[in-house]
Amino acid sequence: MIAIASDHGGFALKQEIIAHLKSKNVAFKDFGCYSPDAVDYPDYAKAVTNAVLSGEYTQGILICGTGIGISIAANKVPGIRCALCHDVFSAEATRLHNDANILALGGRIIGPSHAIMVVDTFLSTPFSNDERHINRISKIEN
């Protein structure tokens, strides 16, 4: 199951991604925000990171205006590897090499159709399990 959230800057793009996930029968939970009214992105990063760390959600998607603030907030949490991606290559590479568990997007940076391609790539790409990448991840974690 996927945990998804946004602040006001990512609200519109989140709605597009949610519609796409529904069309593909991908299970998800929306952790907010629920309108374009101004909110604080760290609150939504915390909700999704906690959900992913609980093990109930396999991956997360976070969206703010640029993707920068919400990804910084998420990466403050031990055990989270949140990758800000605005292209398919980065989304694939971060799953293969970094085993990223949360994707961050910028709602004011990337258009909906391209964002959906990035989301699909992130969600469908498995971690490579290569020894060199496992070693690198453990250096990040410790």
Phi and psi in radians as a Rosetta constraint file:
Dihedral C 1 N 2 CA 2 C 2 CIRCULARHARMONIC -1.837 0.35
Dihedral N 2 CA 2 C 2 N 3 CIRCULARHARMONIC 2.339 0.35
Dihedral C 2 N 3 CA 3 C 3 CIRCULARHARMONIC -1.719 0.35
Dihedral N 3 CA 3 C 3 N 4 CIRCULARHARMONIC 2.303 0.35
Dihedral C 3 N 4 CA 4 C 4 CIRCULARHARMONIC -2.341 0.35
Dihedral N 4 CA 4 C 4 N 5 CIRCULARHARMONIC 2.504 0.35
Dihedral C 4 N 5 CA 5 C 5 CIRCULARHARMONIC -2.768 0.35
Dihedral N 5 CA 5 C 5 N 6 CIRCULARHARMONIC 2.849 0.35
Dihedral C 5 N 6 CA 6 C 6 CIRCULARHARMONIC -2.652 0.35
Dihedral N 6 CA 6 C 6 N 7 CIRCULARHARMONIC 2.891 0.35
Dihedral C 6 N 7 CA 7 C 7 CIRCULARHARMONIC -1.694 0.35
Dihedral N 7 CA 7 C 7 N 8 CIRCULARHARMONIC -2.982 0.35
Dihedral C 7 N 8 CA 8 C 8 CIRCULARHARMONIC -1.077 0.35
Dihedral N 8 CA 8 C 8 N 9 CIRCULARHARMONIC -0.593 0.35
Dihedral C 8 N 9 CA 9 C 9 CIRCULARHARMONIC -1.215 0.35
Dihedral N 9 CA 9 C 9 N 10 CIRCULARHARMONIC -0.369 0.35
Dihedral C 9 N 10 CA 10 C 10 CIRCULARHARMONIC -1.905 0.35
Dihedral N 10 CA 10 C 10 N 11 CIRCULARHARMONIC 0.043 0.35
Dihedral C 10 N 11 CA 11 C 11 CIRCULARHARMONIC -1.001 0.35
Dihedral N 11 CA 11 C 11 N 12 CIRCULARHARMONIC -0.846 0.35
Dihedral C 11 N 12 CA 12 C 12 CIRCULARHARMONIC -1.106 0.35
Dihedral N 12 CA 12 C 12 N 13 CIRCULARHARMONIC -0.765 0.35
Dihedral C 12 N 13 CA 13 C 13 CIRCULARHARMONIC -1.153 0.35
Dihedral N 13 CA 13 C 13 N 14 CIRCULARHARMONIC -0.656 0.35
Dihedral C 13 N 14 CA 14 C 14 CIRCULARHARMONIC -1.035 0.35
Dihedral N 14 CA 14 C 14 N 15 CIRCULARHARMONIC -0.704 0.35
Dihedral C 14 N 15 CA 15 C 15 CIRCULARHARMONIC -1.074 0.35
Dihedral N 15 CA 15 C 15 N 16 CIRCULARHARMONIC -0.705 0.35
Dihedral C 15 N 16 CA 16 C 16 CIRCULARHARMONIC -1.133 0.35
Dihedral N 16 CA 16 C 16 N 17 CIRCULARHARMONIC -0.759 0.35
Dihedral C 16 N 17 CA 17 C 17 CIRCULARHARMONIC -1.174 0.35
Dihedral N 17 CA 17 C 17 N 18 CIRCULARHARMONIC -0.713 0.35
Dihedral C 17 N 18 CA 18 C 18 CIRCULARHARMONIC -1.052 0.35
Dihedral N 18 CA 18 C 18 N 19 CIRCULARHARMONIC -0.765 0.35
Dihedral C 18 N 19 CA 19 C 19 CIRCULARHARMONIC -1.050 0.35
Dihedral N 19 CA 19 C 19 N 20 CIRCULARHARMONIC -0.703 0.35
Dihedral C 19 N 20 CA 20 C 20 CIRCULARHARMONIC -1.149 0.35
Dihedral N 20 CA 20 C 20 N 21 CIRCULARHARMONIC -0.802 0.35
Dihedral C 20 N 21 CA 21 C 21 CIRCULARHARMONIC -1.050 0.35
Dihedral N 21 CA 21 C 21 N 22 CIRCULARHARMONIC -0.722 0.35
Dihedral C 21 N 22 CA 22 C 22 CIRCULARHARMONIC -1.078 0.35
Dihedral N 22 CA 22 C 22 N 23 CIRCULARHARMONIC -0.742 0.35
Dihedral C 22 N 23 CA 23 C 23 CIRCULARHARMONIC -1.128 0.35
Dihedral N 23 CA 23 C 23 N 24 CIRCULARHARMONIC -0.435 0.35
Dihedral C 23 N 24 CA 24 C 24 CIRCULARHARMONIC -1.751 0.35
Dihedral N 24 CA 24 C 24 N 25 CIRCULARHARMONIC 0.119 0.35
Dihedral C 24 N 25 CA 25 C 25 CIRCULARHARMONIC 0.984 0.35
Dihedral N 25 CA 25 C 25 N 26 CIRCULARHARMONIC 0.667 0.35
Dihedral C 25 N 26 CA 26 C 26 CIRCULARHARMONIC -1.545 0.35
Dihedral N 26 CA 26 C 26 N 27 CIRCULARHARMONIC 2.206 0.35
Dihedral C 26 N 27 CA 27 C 27 CIRCULARHARMONIC -1.284 0.35
Dihedral N 27 CA 27 C 27 N 28 CIRCULARHARMONIC 2.338 0.35
Dihedral C 27 N 28 CA 28 C 28 CIRCULARHARMONIC -2.680 0.35
Dihedral N 28 CA 28 C 28 N 29 CIRCULARHARMONIC 2.877 0.35
Dihedral C 28 N 29 CA 29 C 29 CIRCULARHARMONIC -2.303 0.35
Dihedral N 29 CA 29 C 29 N 30 CIRCULARHARMONIC 2.322 0.35
Dihedral C 29 N 30 CA 30 C 30 CIRCULARHARMONIC -1.578 0.35
Dihedral N 30 CA 30 C 30 N 31 CIRCULARHARMONIC 2.024 0.35
Dihedral C 30 N 31 CA 31 C 31 CIRCULARHARMONIC -1.646 0.35
Dihedral N 31 CA 31 C 31 N 32 CIRCULARHARMONIC 0.260 0.35
Dihedral C 31 N 32 CA 32 C 32 CIRCULARHARMONIC 1.750 0.35
Dihedral N 32 CA 32 C 32 N 33 CIRCULARHARMONIC 3.132 0.35
Dihedral C 32 N 33 CA 33 C 33 CIRCULARHARMONIC -1.249 0.35
Dihedral N 33 CA 33 C 33 N 34 CIRCULARHARMONIC 2.958 0.35
Dihedral C 33 N 34 CA 34 C 34 CIRCULARHARMONIC -2.018 0.35
Dihedral N 34 CA 34 C 34 N 35 CIRCULARHARMONIC 0.228 0.35
Dihedral C 34 N 35 CA 35 C 35 CIRCULARHARMONIC -2.797 0.35
Dihedral N 35 CA 35 C 35 N 36 CIRCULARHARMONIC 2.943 0.35
Dihedral C 35 N 36 CA 36 C 36 CIRCULARHARMONIC -1.427 0.35
Dihedral N 36 CA 36 C 36 N 37 CIRCULARHARMONIC 0.185 0.35
Dihedral C 36 N 37 CA 37 C 37 CIRCULARHARMONIC -1.226 0.35
Dihedral N 37 CA 37 C 37 N 38 CIRCULARHARMONIC 2.502 0.35
Dihedral C 37 N 38 CA 38 C 38 CIRCULARHARMONIC -1.017 0.35
Dihedral N 38 CA 38 C 38 N 39 CIRCULARHARMONIC 2.316 0.35
Dihedral C 38 N 39 CA 39 C 39 CIRCULARHARMONIC -2.457 0.35
Dihedral N 39 CA 39 C 39 N 40 CIRCULARHARMONIC 3.055 0.35
Dihedral C 39 N 40 CA 40 C 40 CIRCULARHARMONIC -1.758 0.35
Dihedral N 40 CA 40 C 40 N 41 CIRCULARHARMONIC 2.048 0.35
Dihedral C 40 N 41 CA 41 C 41 CIRCULARHARMONIC -1.028 0.35
Dihedral N 41 CA 41 C 41 N 42 CIRCULARHARMONIC -0.553 0.35
Dihedral C 41 N 42 CA 42 C 42 CIRCULARHARMONIC -1.046 0.35
Dihedral N 42 CA 42 C 42 N 43 CIRCULARHARMONIC -0.533 0.35
Dihedral C 42 N 43 CA 43 C 43 CIRCULARHARMONIC -1.099 0.35
Dihedral N 43 CA 43 C 43 N 44 CIRCULARHARMONIC -0.662 0.35
Dihedral C 43 N 44 CA 44 C 44 CIRCULARHARMONIC -1.415 0.35
Dihedral N 44 CA 44 C 44 N 45 CIRCULARHARMONIC -0.576 0.35
Dihedral C 44 N 45 CA 45 C 45 CIRCULARHARMONIC -1.074 0.35
Dihedral N 45 CA 45 C 45 N 46 CIRCULARHARMONIC -0.746 0.35
Dihedral C 45 N 46 CA 46 C 46 CIRCULARHARMONIC -1.100 0.35
Dihedral N 46 CA 46 C 46 N 47 CIRCULARHARMONIC -0.743 0.35
Dihedral C 46 N 47 CA 47 C 47 CIRCULARHARMONIC -1.058 0.35
Dihedral N 47 CA 47 C 47 N 48 CIRCULARHARMONIC -0.788 0.35
Dihedral C 47 N 48 CA 48 C 48 CIRCULARHARMONIC -1.269 0.35
Dihedral N 48 CA 48 C 48 N 49 CIRCULARHARMONIC -0.726 0.35
Dihedral C 48 N 49 CA 49 C 49 CIRCULARHARMONIC -1.084 0.35
Dihedral N 49 CA 49 C 49 N 50 CIRCULARHARMONIC -0.732 0.35
Dihedral C 49 N 50 CA 50 C 50 CIRCULARHARMONIC -1.087 0.35
Dihedral N 50 CA 50 C 50 N 51 CIRCULARHARMONIC -0.693 0.35
Dihedral C 50 N 51 CA 51 C 51 CIRCULARHARMONIC -1.122 0.35
Dihedral N 51 CA 51 C 51 N 52 CIRCULARHARMONIC -0.762 0.35
Dihedral C 51 N 52 CA 52 C 52 CIRCULARHARMONIC -1.174 0.35
Dihedral N 52 CA 52 C 52 N 53 CIRCULARHARMONIC -0.776 0.35
Dihedral C 52 N 53 CA 53 C 53 CIRCULARHARMONIC -1.130 0.35
Dihedral N 53 CA 53 C 53 N 54 CIRCULARHARMONIC -0.477 0.35
Dihedral C 53 N 54 CA 54 C 54 CIRCULARHARMONIC -1.154 0.35
Dihedral N 54 CA 54 C 54 N 55 CIRCULARHARMONIC -0.367 0.35
Dihedral C 54 N 55 CA 55 C 55 CIRCULARHARMONIC 1.561 0.35
Dihedral N 55 CA 55 C 55 N 56 CIRCULARHARMONIC -0.189 0.35
Dihedral C 55 N 56 CA 56 C 56 CIRCULARHARMONIC -1.239 0.35
Dihedral N 56 CA 56 C 56 N 57 CIRCULARHARMONIC -0.471 0.35
Dihedral C 56 N 57 CA 57 C 57 CIRCULARHARMONIC -2.059 0.35
Dihedral N 57 CA 57 C 57 N 58 CIRCULARHARMONIC 2.264 0.35
Dihedral C 57 N 58 CA 58 C 58 CIRCULARHARMONIC -1.327 0.35
Dihedral N 58 CA 58 C 58 N 59 CIRCULARHARMONIC -0.605 0.35
Dihedral C 58 N 59 CA 59 C 59 CIRCULARHARMONIC -2.583 0.35
Dihedral N 59 CA 59 C 59 N 60 CIRCULARHARMONIC 2.897 0.35
Dihedral C 59 N 60 CA 60 C 60 CIRCULARHARMONIC -2.331 0.35
Dihedral N 60 CA 60 C 60 N 61 CIRCULARHARMONIC 2.806 0.35
Dihedral C 60 N 61 CA 61 C 61 CIRCULARHARMONIC -2.299 0.35
Dihedral N 61 CA 61 C 61 N 62 CIRCULARHARMONIC 2.216 0.35
Dihedral C 61 N 62 CA 62 C 62 CIRCULARHARMONIC -2.159 0.35
Dihedral N 62 CA 62 C 62 N 63 CIRCULARHARMONIC 2.430 0.35
Dihedral C 62 N 63 CA 63 C 63 CIRCULARHARMONIC -2.408 0.35
Dihedral N 63 CA 63 C 63 N 64 CIRCULARHARMONIC 2.211 0.35
Dihedral C 63 N 64 CA 64 C 64 CIRCULARHARMONIC -2.271 0.35
Dihedral N 64 CA 64 C 64 N 65 CIRCULARHARMONIC -2.947 0.35
Dihedral C 64 N 65 CA 65 C 65 CIRCULARHARMONIC -1.016 0.35
Dihedral N 65 CA 65 C 65 N 66 CIRCULARHARMONIC -0.842 0.35
Dihedral C 65 N 66 CA 66 C 66 CIRCULARHARMONIC -1.873 0.35
Dihedral N 66 CA 66 C 66 N 67 CIRCULARHARMONIC -0.337 0.35
Dihedral C 66 N 67 CA 67 C 67 CIRCULARHARMONIC 1.540 0.35
Dihedral N 67 CA 67 C 67 N 68 CIRCULARHARMONIC -0.231 0.35
Dihedral C 67 N 68 CA 68 C 68 CIRCULARHARMONIC -1.277 0.35
Dihedral N 68 CA 68 C 68 N 69 CIRCULARHARMONIC -0.984 0.35
Dihedral C 68 N 69 CA 69 C 69 CIRCULARHARMONIC -1.031 0.35
Dihedral N 69 CA 69 C 69 N 70 CIRCULARHARMONIC -0.788 0.35
Dihedral C 69 N 70 CA 70 C 70 CIRCULARHARMONIC -1.208 0.35
Dihedral N 70 CA 70 C 70 N 71 CIRCULARHARMONIC -0.552 0.35
Dihedral C 70 N 71 CA 71 C 71 CIRCULARHARMONIC -1.278 0.35
Dihedral N 71 CA 71 C 71 N 72 CIRCULARHARMONIC -0.653 0.35
Dihedral C 71 N 72 CA 72 C 72 CIRCULARHARMONIC -1.068 0.35
Dihedral N 72 CA 72 C 72 N 73 CIRCULARHARMONIC -0.819 0.35
Dihedral C 72 N 73 CA 73 C 73 CIRCULARHARMONIC -1.047 0.35
Dihedral N 73 CA 73 C 73 N 74 CIRCULARHARMONIC -0.771 0.35
Dihedral C 73 N 74 CA 74 C 74 CIRCULARHARMONIC -1.123 0.35
Dihedral N 74 CA 74 C 74 N 75 CIRCULARHARMONIC -0.716 0.35
Dihedral C 74 N 75 CA 75 C 75 CIRCULARHARMONIC -1.290 0.35
Dihedral N 75 CA 75 C 75 N 76 CIRCULARHARMONIC -0.102 0.35
Dihedral C 75 N 76 CA 76 C 76 CIRCULARHARMONIC -1.300 0.35
Dihedral N 76 CA 76 C 76 N 77 CIRCULARHARMONIC -0.257 0.35
Dihedral C 76 N 77 CA 77 C 77 CIRCULARHARMONIC -1.611 0.35
Dihedral N 77 CA 77 C 77 N 78 CIRCULARHARMONIC 2.097 0.35
Dihedral C 77 N 78 CA 78 C 78 CIRCULARHARMONIC -0.993 0.35
Dihedral N 78 CA 78 C 78 N 79 CIRCULARHARMONIC 2.372 0.35
Dihedral C 78 N 79 CA 79 C 79 CIRCULARHARMONIC 1.640 0.35
Dihedral N 79 CA 79 C 79 N 80 CIRCULARHARMONIC -0.150 0.35
Dihedral C 79 N 80 CA 80 C 80 CIRCULARHARMONIC -1.756 0.35
Dihedral N 80 CA 80 C 80 N 81 CIRCULARHARMONIC 2.341 0.35
Dihedral C 80 N 81 CA 81 C 81 CIRCULARHARMONIC -2.191 0.35
Dihedral N 81 CA 81 C 81 N 82 CIRCULARHARMONIC 1.615 0.35
Dihedral C 81 N 82 CA 82 C 82 CIRCULARHARMONIC -1.722 0.35
Dihedral N 82 CA 82 C 82 N 83 CIRCULARHARMONIC 2.195 0.35
Dihedral C 82 N 83 CA 83 C 83 CIRCULARHARMONIC -1.971 0.35
Dihedral N 83 CA 83 C 83 N 84 CIRCULARHARMONIC 2.198 0.35
Dihedral C 83 N 84 CA 84 C 84 CIRCULARHARMONIC -1.474 0.35
Dihedral N 84 CA 84 C 84 N 85 CIRCULARHARMONIC 1.996 0.35
Dihedral C 84 N 85 CA 85 C 85 CIRCULARHARMONIC -2.279 0.35
Dihedral N 85 CA 85 C 85 N 86 CIRCULARHARMONIC 2.314 0.35
Dihedral C 85 N 86 CA 86 C 86 CIRCULARHARMONIC -2.162 0.35
Dihedral N 86 CA 86 C 86 N 87 CIRCULARHARMONIC 0.270 0.35
Dihedral C 86 N 87 CA 87 C 87 CIRCULARHARMONIC -2.578 0.35
Dihedral N 87 CA 87 C 87 N 88 CIRCULARHARMONIC 2.755 0.35
Dihedral C 87 N 88 CA 88 C 88 CIRCULARHARMONIC -1.163 0.35
Dihedral N 88 CA 88 C 88 N 89 CIRCULARHARMONIC -0.704 0.35
Dihedral C 88 N 89 CA 89 C 89 CIRCULARHARMONIC -1.033 0.35
Dihedral N 89 CA 89 C 89 N 90 CIRCULARHARMONIC -0.797 0.35
Dihedral C 89 N 90 CA 90 C 90 CIRCULARHARMONIC -1.125 0.35
Dihedral N 90 CA 90 C 90 N 91 CIRCULARHARMONIC -0.700 0.35
Dihedral C 90 N 91 CA 91 C 91 CIRCULARHARMONIC -1.097 0.35
Dihedral N 91 CA 91 C 91 N 92 CIRCULARHARMONIC -0.730 0.35
Dihedral C 91 N 92 CA 92 C 92 CIRCULARHARMONIC -1.197 0.35
Dihedral N 92 CA 92 C 92 N 93 CIRCULARHARMONIC -0.801 0.35
Dihedral C 92 N 93 CA 93 C 93 CIRCULARHARMONIC -1.123 0.35
Dihedral N 93 CA 93 C 93 N 94 CIRCULARHARMONIC -0.677 0.35
Dihedral C 93 N 94 CA 94 C 94 CIRCULARHARMONIC -1.210 0.35
Dihedral N 94 CA 94 C 94 N 95 CIRCULARHARMONIC -0.515 0.35
Dihedral C 94 N 95 CA 95 C 95 CIRCULARHARMONIC -1.309 0.35
Dihedral N 95 CA 95 C 95 N 96 CIRCULARHARMONIC -0.826 0.35
Dihedral C 95 N 96 CA 96 C 96 CIRCULARHARMONIC -1.098 0.35
Dihedral N 96 CA 96 C 96 N 97 CIRCULARHARMONIC -0.779 0.35
Dihedral C 96 N 97 CA 97 C 97 CIRCULARHARMONIC -1.723 0.35
Dihedral N 97 CA 97 C 97 N 98 CIRCULARHARMONIC -0.625 0.35
Dihedral C 97 N 98 CA 98 C 98 CIRCULARHARMONIC -1.874 0.35
Dihedral N 98 CA 98 C 98 N 99 CIRCULARHARMONIC -0.141 0.35
Dihedral C 98 N 99 CA 99 C 99 CIRCULARHARMONIC 0.855 0.35
Dihedral N 99 CA 99 C 99 N 100 CIRCULARHARMONIC 0.742 0.35
Dihedral C 99 N 100 CA 100 C 100 CIRCULARHARMONIC -0.980 0.35
Dihedral N 100 CA 100 C 100 N 101 CIRCULARHARMONIC 2.394 0.35
Dihedral C 100 N 101 CA 101 C 101 CIRCULARHARMONIC -1.879 0.35
Dihedral N 101 CA 101 C 101 N 102 CIRCULARHARMONIC -0.109 0.35
Dihedral C 101 N 102 CA 102 C 102 CIRCULARHARMONIC -2.402 0.35
Dihedral N 102 CA 102 C 102 N 103 CIRCULARHARMONIC 2.378 0.35
Dihedral C 102 N 103 CA 103 C 103 CIRCULARHARMONIC -1.772 0.35
Dihedral N 103 CA 103 C 103 N 104 CIRCULARHARMONIC 2.281 0.35
Dihedral C 103 N 104 CA 104 C 104 CIRCULARHARMONIC -1.920 0.35
Dihedral N 104 CA 104 C 104 N 105 CIRCULARHARMONIC 2.484 0.35
Dihedral C 104 N 105 CA 105 C 105 CIRCULARHARMONIC -2.349 0.35
Dihedral N 105 CA 105 C 105 N 106 CIRCULARHARMONIC 2.691 0.35
Dihedral C 105 N 106 CA 106 C 106 CIRCULARHARMONIC -1.823 0.35
Dihedral N 106 CA 106 C 106 N 107 CIRCULARHARMONIC 1.969 0.35
Dihedral C 106 N 107 CA 107 C 107 CIRCULARHARMONIC -1.126 0.35
Dihedral N 107 CA 107 C 107 N 108 CIRCULARHARMONIC -0.387 0.35
Dihedral C 107 N 108 CA 108 C 108 CIRCULARHARMONIC -1.731 0.35
Dihedral N 108 CA 108 C 108 N 109 CIRCULARHARMONIC 0.081 0.35
Dihedral C 108 N 109 CA 109 C 109 CIRCULARHARMONIC -1.943 0.35
Dihedral N 109 CA 109 C 109 N 110 CIRCULARHARMONIC -0.708 0.35
Dihedral C 109 N 110 CA 110 C 110 CIRCULARHARMONIC -2.074 0.35
Dihedral N 110 CA 110 C 110 N 111 CIRCULARHARMONIC 2.449 0.35
Dihedral C 110 N 111 CA 111 C 111 CIRCULARHARMONIC -1.366 0.35
Dihedral N 111 CA 111 C 111 N 112 CIRCULARHARMONIC 2.797 0.35
Dihedral C 111 N 112 CA 112 C 112 CIRCULARHARMONIC -1.032 0.35
Dihedral N 112 CA 112 C 112 N 113 CIRCULARHARMONIC -0.782 0.35
Dihedral C 112 N 113 CA 113 C 113 CIRCULARHARMONIC -1.159 0.35
Dihedral N 113 CA 113 C 113 N 114 CIRCULARHARMONIC -0.686 0.35
Dihedral C 113 N 114 CA 114 C 114 CIRCULARHARMONIC -1.247 0.35
Dihedral N 114 CA 114 C 114 N 115 CIRCULARHARMONIC -0.685 0.35
Dihedral C 114 N 115 CA 115 C 115 CIRCULARHARMONIC -1.029 0.35
Dihedral N 115 CA 115 C 115 N 116 CIRCULARHARMONIC -0.690 0.35
Dihedral C 115 N 116 CA 116 C 116 CIRCULARHARMONIC -1.120 0.35
Dihedral N 116 CA 116 C 116 N 117 CIRCULARHARMONIC -0.675 0.35
Dihedral C 116 N 117 CA 117 C 117 CIRCULARHARMONIC -1.116 0.35
Dihedral N 117 CA 117 C 117 N 118 CIRCULARHARMONIC -0.699 0.35
Dihedral C 117 N 118 CA 118 C 118 CIRCULARHARMONIC -1.126 0.35
Dihedral N 118 CA 118 C 118 N 119 CIRCULARHARMONIC -0.800 0.35
Dihedral C 118 N 119 CA 119 C 119 CIRCULARHARMONIC -1.044 0.35
Dihedral N 119 CA 119 C 119 N 120 CIRCULARHARMONIC -0.853 0.35
Dihedral C 119 N 120 CA 120 C 120 CIRCULARHARMONIC -1.030 0.35
Dihedral N 120 CA 120 C 120 N 121 CIRCULARHARMONIC -0.733 0.35
Dihedral C 120 N 121 CA 121 C 121 CIRCULARHARMONIC -1.135 0.35
Dihedral N 121 CA 121 C 121 N 122 CIRCULARHARMONIC -0.813 0.35
Dihedral C 121 N 122 CA 122 C 122 CIRCULARHARMONIC -1.036 0.35
Dihedral N 122 CA 122 C 122 N 123 CIRCULARHARMONIC -0.818 0.35
Dihedral C 122 N 123 CA 123 C 123 CIRCULARHARMONIC -1.253 0.35
Dihedral N 123 CA 123 C 123 N 124 CIRCULARHARMONIC -0.454 0.35
Dihedral C 123 N 124 CA 124 C 124 CIRCULARHARMONIC -1.734 0.35
Dihedral N 124 CA 124 C 124 N 125 CIRCULARHARMONIC -0.145 0.35
Dihedral C 124 N 125 CA 125 C 125 CIRCULARHARMONIC -1.601 0.35
Dihedral N 125 CA 125 C 125 N 126 CIRCULARHARMONIC 2.140 0.35
Dihedral C 125 N 126 CA 126 C 126 CIRCULARHARMONIC -1.449 0.35
Dihedral N 126 CA 126 C 126 N 127 CIRCULARHARMONIC 2.795 0.35
Dihedral C 126 N 127 CA 127 C 127 CIRCULARHARMONIC -1.187 0.35
Dihedral N 127 CA 127 C 127 N 128 CIRCULARHARMONIC 2.468 0.35
Dihedral C 127 N 128 CA 128 C 128 CIRCULARHARMONIC -1.220 0.35
Dihedral N 128 CA 128 C 128 N 129 CIRCULARHARMONIC -0.473 0.35
Dihedral C 128 N 129 CA 129 C 129 CIRCULARHARMONIC 1.098 0.35
Dihedral N 129 CA 129 C 129 N 130 CIRCULARHARMONIC 0.319 0.35
Dihedral C 129 N 130 CA 130 C 130 CIRCULARHARMONIC -1.162 0.35
Dihedral N 130 CA 130 C 130 N 131 CIRCULARHARMONIC 2.411 0.35
Dihedral C 130 N 131 CA 131 C 131 CIRCULARHARMONIC -0.926 0.35
Dihedral N 131 CA 131 C 131 N 132 CIRCULARHARMONIC -0.743 0.35
Dihedral C 131 N 132 CA 132 C 132 CIRCULARHARMONIC -1.099 0.35
Dihedral N 132 CA 132 C 132 N 133 CIRCULARHARMONIC -0.638 0.35
Dihedral C 132 N 133 CA 133 C 133 CIRCULARHARMONIC -1.315 0.35
Dihedral N 133 CA 133 C 133 N 134 CIRCULARHARMONIC -0.640 0.35
Dihedral C 133 N 134 CA 134 C 134 CIRCULARHARMONIC -1.054 0.35
Dihedral N 134 CA 134 C 134 N 135 CIRCULARHARMONIC -0.777 0.35
Dihedral C 134 N 135 CA 135 C 135 CIRCULARHARMONIC -1.074 0.35
Dihedral N 135 CA 135 C 135 N 136 CIRCULARHARMONIC -0.754 0.35
Dihedral C 135 N 136 CA 136 C 136 CIRCULARHARMONIC -1.147 0.35
Dihedral N 136 CA 136 C 136 N 137 CIRCULARHARMONIC -0.738 0.35
Dihedral C 136 N 137 CA 137 C 137 CIRCULARHARMONIC -1.101 0.35
Dihedral N 137 CA 137 C 137 N 138 CIRCULARHARMONIC -0.707 0.35
Dihedral C 137 N 138 CA 138 C 138 CIRCULARHARMONIC -1.139 0.35
Dihedral N 138 CA 138 C 138 N 139 CIRCULARHARMONIC -0.533 0.35
Dihedral C 138 N 139 CA 139 C 139 CIRCULARHARMONIC -1.211 0.35
Dihedral N 139 CA 139 C 139 N 140 CIRCULARHARMONIC -0.561 0.35
Dihedral C 139 N 140 CA 140 C 140 CIRCULARHARMONIC -1.225 0.35
Dihedral N 140 CA 140 C 140 N 141 CIRCULARHARMONIC -0.747 0.35
Dihedral C 140 N 141 CA 141 C 141 CIRCULARHARMONIC -1.246 0.35
Dihedral N 141 CA 141 C 141 N 142 CIRCULARHARMONIC -0.453 0.35
